[in-house]
Amino acid sequence: MDSVEAWARAEGFAYRFLDDSLFDRLPDGAASKLMPRPPMAADLARLLLAREVLAEGADRAVWLDADSFVFAPDRLILPDAPYAFGREVWVQPNGDGRLRVFRNVHNAFCLFGVGNPVLDFLIEAATRIALRLDGPASPQLLGPKLLTALHNIVGFPLIETAGAASPLVLRDLAAGGGPALDKLRAEPPAPAVLNLCASLVGRESDGVAVDEALIETAMAALAEGAL
């Protein structure tokens, strides 16, 4: 979070940190469905917050997840677009164990400008999906899955340098190199900010035990120019 605040202030932006008061914006019907699913609740709440900030008079609202690390601020340049989302280059094994790169759209980094044509639509779509939830659902349903599906049809503006580190990439960063990190490096442009997937802390994913020490070691490598 320090890296995000430093980048924002260097760019001359106002900076605001929100705790769980973020969820106070959820409408009652959606809140009852989403609060047991915090990632999905945050996906809708960030959209409502962006609309609120724009209504207060901001030119643009830029959101970064709390586990986003800006390690190359000179490469983090916002596009001249009314809205944009991050580009996730996700490295993980496919069915036969070989590494595969998945290129998705994510909302760990997103921006919305005044008069943009998609924010109200996304709020309406996410709310309607939330109200229909009656069973298990992917934590990414209202965020990356929805955005990637829409992007594949309409083509959203993207912030190509705003990415995400999969557990295998985190492990390679911490180890000083490896095949997953090589895969990420082969996908230009080089990222300037990575979401570090702190929601996986305490779990094993793709054979990687994700913990705070792993993330901190990966951050140190990024700060030293690993990407």
ABEGO torsion letter per residue (X at the ends): XAAAAAAAAAAGBBBBBBBAAAAAABBAAAAAAAAABAAAAAAAAAAAAAAAAAAAGBABBBBBBAABBBABAAABBBBBBABBBBBBBBBBBBAAGBBBBBBBBBAABBBBBBGBAAAAAAAAAAAAAAAABABBBBAAAABAAAAAAAAAAAGBBBBAABBBBBAAAAAAAAAGEEAAAAAAAABOBBBABBBAGAAABGBBBGGBBBBAAAAAAAAAAAAAGAX
